[in-house]
Amino acid sequence: MTLYQPFLDYAIAYLQERLPDLQPYPIPEGFESKSAIVGKGNHQNEVLTTSYGYQSAKLRQIRAAHVQGGSSLQVLNFVIFPRLNYDLPFFGADLVTLPGGHLIALDMQPLFRDSPEYQAKYTQPILPIFDSYQPHLPWGGDFPEEASQFFSPAFLWTRPQQNDVVETHVFNAFKDYLREYCDFSDRAVPVTDPEQLQAIKASQLRYLRYRAEKDPARGMFNRFYGSEWTEEYIHGFLFDLERHI
C-alpha cells in the first residue's frame, strides 16, 4: 500500500458517511487511470495516476488525483470545490513525496481572504486545530508570494522527513480539517443575493485559473504522459469550472 492510499480511502469512506447525497462526478474518458514506464534498465518504474470524482448538493466537485511511482514519487491531490451558490471555502490537500522528502499543504482556502466576516466564519474555527499541529508539523519555509493570497491563516505547510510523521500527524490533521469542512458544509445555506453570487463566481474562477496556469504537477505529467493529455487533464478535470458555466 502506498503512503497516501489510507488518506484517500479514509476521505472517500468519511464523505460517504457524512454526505448521504454523495454521487459520482463524471471523469472524462481517458482520465480515470493512466500509466507510463519511466527510467531505464534497473531503474525502470511504472507511474500510475488514478482519478476519483464525487459531488453533492452543496459541493460541485470532490476530486482526487493519486500518483503512484514507487517509494520516491507519491502524490495525492485532494480538492473540494463548493457549488457557486454557497460561500464555502475550498478544501485543499496536496500531499507529495519526492526523493528529498515530503511536501505537505493542507488548507481551507478562502473565497474572500480580506473579509473579517468571512475569516471569522471559516478561519477562526479551525485555527485551534492548526495551532495544535504546529509542534509536530512546523512551517515548511518559502512559499510563492503570489500563491499566498489564496491561502488562509490556518494554512498548514510543512516538510517532514520521516514517513511516520506523515502516517500519524499529517494523517490526523487531514482528518481534522476534512471533518471541520464537512461541518461547515452541513451548516451552509444557499446564497441568493445576486451581487454576492457574482462575487463568489469571480473568486472561484480567479482561483481555478491561477491553479490551472501554475499547476506544479504540469511538468511531471508532461514527462510521463505528454502535453496534450496533461493540458486536457488540468483544464477538463482538475480545474474544470469554466467548462461547466
C-alpha positions in Angstrom: 0.0 0.0 0.0 1.3 3.4 -0.9 1.8 6.2 1.7 -1.3 8.2 0.7 -3.7 5.3 -0.1 -5.0 5.4 3.5 -5.7 9.1 3.2 -7.7 8.5 0.0 -9.6 5.5 1.4 -10.5 7.4 4.6 -11.7 10.5 2.7 -14.0 8.5 0.4 -15.4 6.5 3.3 -15.9 9.5 5.5 -17.6 11.6 2.8 -19.9 8.7 2.0 -20.8 8.6 5.7 -21.2 12.4 6.1 -22.9 13.2 2.7 -25.8 10.9 2.2 -26.5 12.5 -1.2 -22.9 11.8 -2.5 -22.9 10.9 -6.2 -20.2 10.2 -8.7 -18.7 13.1 -10.6 -18.1 12.4 -14.3 -14.5 11.8 -15.1 -13.8 12.4 -18.8 -12.8 9.3 -20.8 -9.1 8.5 -20.6 -8.5 10.2 -17.3 -9.8 7.5 -14.8 -6.4 5.8 -15.0 -3.2 6.4 -16.9 0.2 4.7 -16.6 3.6 5.2 -18.1 7.0 3.4 -17.8 9.8 5.8 -16.8 13.5 5.3 -16.4 15.8 2.7 -18.0 17.2 -0.7 -17.1 17.3 -1.4 -13.4 15.8 2.0 -12.7 12.7 1.4 -14.8 9.5 2.0 -13.0 5.8 2.3 -13.6 4.0 5.6 -12.8 0.2 5.2 -12.3 -2.2 8.1 -12.0 -5.8 7.3 -10.9 -8.6 9.9 -10.6 -11.7 9.9 -8.4 -14.7 12.2 -8.6 -17.8 12.9 -6.5 -20.4 15.6 -6.0 -23.2 16.5 -3.6 -26.0 19.1 -3.4 -23.6 21.7 -1.9 -20.3 20.5 -3.3 -19.8 20.8 -7.0 -16.7 18.7 -7.4 -14.9 16.5 -4.9 -11.9 15.1 -6.7 -8.6 13.3 -6.2 -5.6 12.6 -8.3 -3.4 9.8 -6.9 0.1 9.3 -8.5 2.0 6.2 -7.5 5.5 6.0 -8.8 7.4 3.9 -6.3 8.9 5.0 -3.0 10.4 8.2 -4.4 7.3 9.6 -6.1 3.9 9.5 -4.4 1.3 12.3 -4.7 -2.3 12.8 -3.6 -4.1 15.9 -4.6 -7.5 16.0 -3.0 -9.7 19.1 -3.5 -13.3 20.0 -2.8 -15.0 22.8 -4.8 -18.3 24.1 -3.5 -21.2 24.9 -5.7 -21.4 28.5 -6.9 -24.4 29.4 -4.7 -22.5 28.7 -1.4 -19.8 30.8 0.1 -17.9 27.8 1.4 -14.1 27.8 1.1 -12.2 25.3 -1.0 -10.8 22.2 0.8 -7.3 21.5 -0.5 -4.8 18.8 0.4 -1.5 18.5 -1.6 0.5 15.5 -0.2 3.7 15.0 -2.1 6.6 12.6 -1.6 9.8 13.1 -3.6 13.4 11.8 -3.2 14.2 14.7 -0.9 11.3 14.2 1.4 7.7 15.1 1.9 5.8 18.3 0.9 2.5 18.8 2.7 0.0 21.5 2.1 -3.4 21.5 3.8 -5.9 24.3 4.0 -9.5 25.6 3.6 -8.8 28.2 1.1 -11.0 31.3 1.5 -13.1 32.9 -1.2 -12.7 36.3 0.4 -9.4 36.4 2.3 -9.6 40.1 3.2 -13.1 39.9 4.7 -13.0 39.9 8.5 -16.6 38.4 8.5 -15.5 35.6 6.2 -12.4 34.9 8.3 -14.5 34.8 11.4 -16.9 32.4 9.8 -14.5 29.9 8.2 -10.9 30.5 9.5 -11.2 31.3 13.2 -12.9 27.9 14.0 -10.0 25.9 12.5 -7.1 28.0 14.0 -7.1 25.9 17.2 -6.7 22.7 15.1 -3.9 24.4 13.1 -2.2 25.5 16.3 -2.4 22.1 17.8 -0.3 20.6 14.9 2.5 23.3 14.9 4.7 21.5 17.4 4.7 18.4 15.1 4.3 20.0 11.7 6.3 23.2 11.7 6.2 25.8 8.9 7.8 24.5 5.7 9.6 27.6 4.7 9.5 29.6 1.5 6.2 29.6 -0.4 5.5 31.6 -3.7 4.4 35.1 -2.7 1.7 35.2 -5.5 0.2 32.0 -4.1 -0.1 33.3 -0.5 -3.2 35.4 -1.5 -5.2 32.1 -1.9 -4.4 30.6 1.5 -5.9 31.1 4.9 -4.1 31.9 8.2 -4.7 28.2 9.0 -2.6 27.1 6.0 -0.7 24.0 7.2 2.5 23.9 5.1 5.3 21.6 6.3 8.2 19.4 5.0 8.5 16.3 7.3 11.4 14.0 6.6 10.0 10.8 8.2 7.3 8.6 6.9 5.9 8.1 10.3 5.2 11.8 10.7 3.1 11.6 7.6 1.3 8.4 8.7 0.4 10.0 12.1 0.4 13.7 12.5 -0.3 14.6 8.8 -3.0 11.9 8.6 -4.6 13.2 11.8 -4.5 16.8 10.6 -6.1 15.7 7.2 -8.9 14.0 9.1 -9.5 17.0 11.4 -9.6 19.5 8.5 -11.9 17.3 6.5 -14.2 16.9 9.5 -14.4 20.6 10.0 -15.1 21.2 6.3 -18.0 18.8 6.4 -19.3 20.6 9.5 -19.1 23.9 7.5 -20.9 22.2 4.6 -23.7 20.9 6.9 -24.4 24.5 8.2 -24.1 26.2 4.8 -27.2 27.9 3.4 -27.6 28.9 -0.2 -26.7 32.5 -1.2 -29.4 34.3 -3.0 -28.1 37.9 -3.3 -27.1 38.5 -6.9 -24.1 40.7 -6.0 -22.7 38.1 -3.6 -23.3 35.3 -6.1 -21.3 37.2 -8.7 -18.5 37.7 -6.2 -18.4 34.0 -5.4 -18.2 33.1 -9.1 -15.5 35.6 -9.7 -13.5 34.4 -6.8 -13.8 30.7 -7.8 -12.8 31.5 -11.3 -9.8 33.6 -10.2 -8.6 30.7 -8.0 -9.1 28.0 -10.6 -7.5 30.0 -13.4 -4.4 30.6 -11.2 -4.2 26.9 -10.2 -4.6 25.7 -13.8 -1.9 28.1 -15.0 0.5 27.4 -12.2 -0.2 23.7 -11.5 3.1 22.4 -10.1 2.3 18.9 -11.5 2.2 20.1 -15.1 5.9 19.3 -15.7 5.7 15.9 -14.1 2.6 15.0 -16.1 4.2 16.3 -19.3 7.1 14.0 -18.8 5.0 11.0 -18.1 2.0 11.4 -20.4 2.7 14.2 -22.9 1.5 17.7 -23.1 -1.8 17.0 -24.9 -3.1 14.6 -22.2 -1.7 16.9 -19.5 -3.5 20.1 -20.6 -6.8 18.3 -21.1 -6.4 16.7 -17.7 -5.8 20.0 -16.0 -8.5 22.0 -17.8 -11.0 19.2 -18.4 -10.9 17.6 -15.0 -8.7 19.0 -12.3 -9.9 22.6 -12.8 -12.9 22.3 -15.0 -15.2 25.0 -13.7 -15.1 27.1 -17.0 -16.3 24.0 -18.9 -19.5 23.9 -16.8 -20.7 27.5 -16.6 
